[in-house]
Amino acid sequence: MREEVTRLTQFSPGAGCGCKIAPKDLEEILKGSVSGLDFPELLVGNGSKDDAAVYDLGDGRAIVSTTDFFTPIVDNPRDFGRIAATNAISDIYAMGGSPLMAIAILGWPLDKLPGSLAADVVSGAREVCDNAGIPLAGGHSISISDPIFGLAVTGIVDKERLKKNSGAKEGSILFLTKPIGIGLVTTAEKFGLAKERDKAVALNLMTTLNTPGVAVSKLSEVTALTDITGFGLMGHAIEMAEGSNLTAEIEYSRVPRIDGVPFYIEKECIPGGTFRNFTSYGDKIASITEEQKMLLCDPQTSGGLLIAVLPEGVAELENVAQREGFPLHKIGRLKKRTGDFYVEII
């Protein structure tokens, strides 16, 4: 008798970072959550849209703290754990910090899925933590209707190397370290249309830690840093530009993408998160075609770093990329604010 294979993605209303609450809805949720207390040691909190919170230790260092979890984006439980762990740990790197330890967050429907699959998820996460050189030190689990997994991660950063997404300067050049289109590929996989080569590329991207953030943060000419996740390239570029009161000019032809993207757009393998993203921030983009929207608003899971660097620091950044062995794609620049728009596509 043929053994039935469990498809984890059938339990996902929105897979990976595609299940994130849309930016506009998140603003509505958080608008009344401002504390009446003053915390001068809190260097980064809800007041900005950064990747992690940062707390000053008073000795030139600061603690970096983040959490990230989501529903399955792939069917293989070990890969699900690897992807979720990579995605969470990379938020520390996106602030220029180094991770110290992680705590697991697990929700599992034991009435629908065996505990052995959850064990595989945790095992995959532990593998990534080992690669990052940190312990998976504990966690918390609950019984829930659909599977979720992620990590809470603690890191540390030298204050002088802390990189926020709101510190960009006019004239800075924008670079991206990973191609986009992950949401398109994983949606195509649900439809049985994803090409094996593209599936392999997407998995490799989602399980590659953004460790270059540590080396990048040492460059004083790097004025802002963030990673590309559920809000898509447009959402995170808008956060950077809006936080810096600038406009990001994006050269569409230069944006790196997974090879099969045009095919998946043609076949309408579009994640629901793409449309939620555009509804939330489309009015902040000067002009965008339907095809561009399908790629640029595509929700990424464990996407690459978006780096803003002053022109005089470009050569040094390229040297760091060559030395550390990570890709670097020039995709645009930040310029003086243009009207009500924070992004222009050219």
JOWOFEN-V294889 format. One line per field, one symbol per residue. ss: DSSP state (H for helix, E for strand, L for the rest). A space follows every 10 residues. Layout:
BEGIN
ss = ???
END
This chain:
BEGIN
ss = LLLLLLLHHH HLLLLHHHHL LLHHHHHHHH LLLLLLLLLL LEEELLLLLL LLEEEELLLL EEEEEEEEEE LLLLLLHHHH HHHHHHHHHH HHHLLLLEEE EEEEEEEELL LLLLHHHHHH HHHHHHHHHH HHLLEEEEEE EEELLLLEEE EEEEEEEEHH HLLLLLLLLL LLEEEELLLE LHHHHHHHHH LLLLLHHHHH HHHHHHLLLL LHHHHHHLLL LEEEEEELLL LHHHHHHHHH HHHLLEEEEE LHHHLLELLL HHHHHHLLLL LHHHHHHHHH HHHHELLLLH HHHHHHLLLL LLLLEEEEEL HHHHHHHHHH HHHHLLLLEE EEEEEELELL ELEEEL
END
